[in-house]
């Protein structure tokens, strides 16, 4: 399925659905989300806890593809985050976003969760950045995660693998605030198209 969704209507687009629907959100000028309190995605590693209650707006996708979004955000407290997510179930998923640390530094990166264990790969960026483009490209069971400041020049964040991979994935956007609440973000579009990853192994 190929699509270009800008969230310009007041109701959910066809074939989209919520996972952990936020108490407050708005459609019509992009998708605006205000996070519920203490929402997160994480499984076990290092911290020990298991969280699966962040907000996702999903559609379903099979085959190889590239998933792209642009998001504006106004973080308030540590770990506020929003971006792209690809999900099998609670114990197998990939997300990429910018996690707010403090007024100076944020963490641009990703979490890959396989068989119930999460990792976290990051690079420091300035917290002055208040918008970002993200792209996840699927090639078989392998995924290329990228980010962009302008939607044209892309930088690789990582290459990852999902060990459990059904024929159809849940794909879309997400937002959460692990220790805060009412974090605002606005997704101005979501595109699903042909795989943009040159590697064909």
N, C-alpha and C positions, 0 to 999 in steps of 0.2 A: 504494500500500500504506500503510495506516494501522497504527500499532503503538504500544504502551506497554510498554517492556521495562525491568524493574527488576533484572535479573541476579540473581535469587534462587535459581536452580538451579545445580548444580555443573558443568554442561556448557554449551557454547556454545548460545545460542538458535538455533532453526531459522532458516535463511537468513542467518546471520551467518558471517563468515569473517575470518581474520587476514590482514593485509598486514604483513610484517616482524614475525612473532609474537615477543613478548618471551620471554626465557628464563624469567622468573618472573612469574606472574600468578595471580589467584584469583577465582573466581566463587562466588556463594552469598549474599553480603551486599553486593550491588553488584559492580561490576567493579573489582578492585584491580590496578593495574599497577605493577611495579617496572622502571624503564627499564634497558635495556642501555647500555653505555658509548658516549659520543660518537655519539648518534643525532640526526638532524635532518632537516628539510625546507627546502630553499632551492635556488634556481636563479640562478646567475651574478651578478646585479646587485650592483655595488659591491665585494663581497667576492671575486668571481671563481669561487668554488667551486660545485660542484653536489652536493647531498646529497638522498637519497631513501630513507633507511633508518630513519625514525621508525616507531613502532608505531601501527597503526590496526586497529580492529575495525569492519569494514564490513558494510553490507547494500546492496542495490541499489534505486534509486528512480527512477521516471520521472514526468513531468509537473511541475506546480507543487506546492509543499509548504512546510511549516515544520518544521524540525529543531531539537529542543530537548534540552539536557542540563543536569544539575546535577553538579558535580564538587567534591570536597574534595581538597586538595593540601598537601604539605609539602615545599617546595623546599629545596634544599641549596646549590646553586651557581648562578652566573649562567647565565641562559637556560633553566633548567628550566621546562617548560611542558606544558600539557594543555588540551584543549578539543574543539571540533568541527572536522570537515574534510569538504569536498566535493571529489571528485577525478574527473578525466577520465583523466589519465595523469601521468607524471613531470613534464611540462612545462606542465600546465594544472590548477590546483587552487586552492582557497580554504581557509584555516584561520583560526580565531579562538581566542584564549587569553589568559592572563596569563603573561607571561614574567618570571621573577624576575631582578632586577638586584642588589640587596643587601638588607641587613636593614631598610633604610628605604623603598626605592622599588622598585616593579615596573612593568612596561609592559603595560597592558591594551590589546589591539589585535588586529591581523589582518595576514595576508600574503595577497596575491592574486598568483597566478602565471599569466601568459598567454604562450603561445608561447615558453616557456623562460626567461622573465625575471620575477623576483619583485620585489614592493615590500614595504614595511613601514610601516604606519600605527599610531601608538601614542599613548596618553595616560598620564601618570604617575598611579599610585595607591599607596596605602600598602601595604607588604608585610605589614601586619597582617592583610589579607584572606587567608583560607585556604580560601575556598569561593566559587564563582561559578556563575551560570546563564548559558548562552549560547543564542542562537537565530539560525539562518540561514533566511531565507525566500527561496524562488525564485519569480520571476515571469518566465517566458520565459528569456532569457539573462542576466537581471539578478538581483542578490542583495542583500538587506538583511541586514546583520549587526548584532546587538544583544547587550547584556549586561544582567544584572540582579543585584542583591545579595540579592533576596528571592524571585525567581521570579514576581513579580506586576507590579512597575513596571519597564518596559524602557526602556533608553537606546540610541539609535542610535550605532553605531560608524562605519559607513560604508555607502554603496551602491557596488556593484561590478558588473563585467560579465565574463563569460567569453567569449572570442572563438571558442573551439572547444567545441562543446556537442553531444554525442551524445544520442540519445533516452533513454539510461539512464545515471545517474550512480552512482558509489560514494559512499555517505554514511555518516558514523559519528563515532566518537570517536578521539582520538589523544593520544599522549604521547611526549615525547622529552627528552633531556638532551644538548645539543650539546657540552658540554665536561666533563660529569660522568657519573655513573652511579647506579643504584639510587634514582632519584627516585620517591617513592611518590605515587600519586593514586588516588582512588576515585570512579568514576562511579556515582551512585545511581539513575540512570534515563536512558533515551533515548526520546524521543517523536517520531513522525513523524505529522503531521496536515495538515489543510487549510491552505493558504497564509494566514498571519495578516497579510500586508502589504496595507494598504488601497490602495496605488497599483496601478492596473490598466492602465497604459499599455503 
